[in-house]
Amino acid sequence: MTVRAGNLFADISATSAGQEAFSEIFARPGLKIERIISQGHSSPPEFWYDQAWNEWVILLKGSATLQFEDEPATRSMEAGDYVLIPARKRHRVEWTDQQQPTVWLAVHFE
């Protein structure tokens, strides 16, 4: 394996409002780490993520609101907040900050 390096905050201004940018940082069977940049992004109405894998995500910059199907209230997230989303836990992104990029680090695993 070779040494790979980078900066999670590099090129974050390149994201257009309403679009998300996904950058794979590392992957191997059963594991993927990616950076996600959102700005003004939300899941489409009535859409729920229903992933076959676990996801641990930390919000590094910005702010967002998540909704889980089986929870009555949304979860507000600020820089430093993280959540472990078990496989098949239906969830959606309700809101991300429109004024600044929201930078996530997501770890997907079996």
MARZAPA-638377 format. One line per field, with one value per residue (C-alpha): residue in three letters; x, z, y. Coordinates in steps of 0.1 Angstrom, whole numbers. Example, Ala and Ser with C-alpha at 12.3 -4.5 7.8 and 13.67 -1.06 7.14 Angstrom:
# residues 2
type	(ALA  SER)
px	(123  137)
pz	(78  71)
py	(-45  -11)
This chain:
# residues 110
type	(MET  THR  VAL  ARG  ALA  GLY  ASN  LEU  PHE  ALA  ASP  ILE  SER  ALA  THR  SER  ALA  GLY  GLN  GLU  ALA  PHE  SER  GLU  ILE  PHE  ALA  ARG  PRO  GLY  LEU  LYS  ILE  GLU  ARG  ILE  ILE  SER  GLN  GLY  HIS  SER  SER  PRO  PRO  GLU  PHE  TRP  TYR  ASP  GLN  ALA  TRP  ASN  GLU  TRP  VAL  ILE  LEU  LEU  LYS  GLY  SER  ALA  THR  LEU  GLN  PHE  GLU  ASP  GLU  PRO  ALA  THR  ARG  SER  MET  GLU  ALA  GLY  ASP  TYR  VAL  LEU  ILE  PRO  ALA  ARG  LYS  ARG  HIS  ARG  VAL  GLU  TRP  THR  ASP  GLN  GLN  GLN  PRO  THR  VAL  TRP  LEU  ALA  VAL  HIS  PHE  GLU)
px	(0  13  11  -18  -24  -48  -69  -105  -112  -94  -117  -148  -160  -163  -197  -227  -257  -282  -256  -236  -200  -188  -150  -138  -109  -103  -120  -115  -140  -165  -152  -155  -145  -157  -160  -194  -199  -234  -246  -284  -289  -318  -333  -362  -397  -408  -373  -356  -321  -324  -288  -277  -246  -238  -227  -208  -208  -193  -201  -168  -180  -213  -246  -274  -306  -313  -346  -350  -382  -389  -381  -407  -381  -353  -317  -297  -260  -232  -194  -181  -215  -215  -241  -239  -267  -273  -280  -316  -323  -343  -332  -330  -312  -338  -316  -280  -267  -271  -247  -216  -205  -213  -185  -192  -168  -187  -175  -195  -190  -206)
pz	(0  -9  13  4  18  13  31  39  35  1  -28  -7  -24  -57  -47  -62  -40  -42  -54  -33  -40  -30  -29  -20  3  10  0  4  6  33  40  23  36  18  21  13  7  8  5  6  -1  12  3  -22  -6  6  -2  25  24  31  30  32  52  84  82  107  98  114  105  102  91  86  99  89  100  97  101  110  99  134  153  157  159  136  147  143  137  141  136  157  159  147  143  137  113  114  82  70  94  71  72  51  50  59  55  51  54  23  34  37  27  51  51  62  67  62  70  53  66  68)
py	(0  35  66  88  122  151  177  173  210  214  226  227  260  241  227  245  251  223  197  173  163  128  121  86  88  51  18  -19  -48  -41  -5  29  63  94  131  146  183  197  233  238  202  181  147  148  149  114  100  78  64  26  14  -23  -12  7  43  64  100  131  167  185  219  237  224  200  184  147  128  92  75  60  92  120  149  158  158  190  186  210  207  178  159  123  96  58  48  11  -8  -5  25  47  83  115  148  175  205  217  252  273  300  278  243  215  190  154  124  92  57  29  -6  -40)
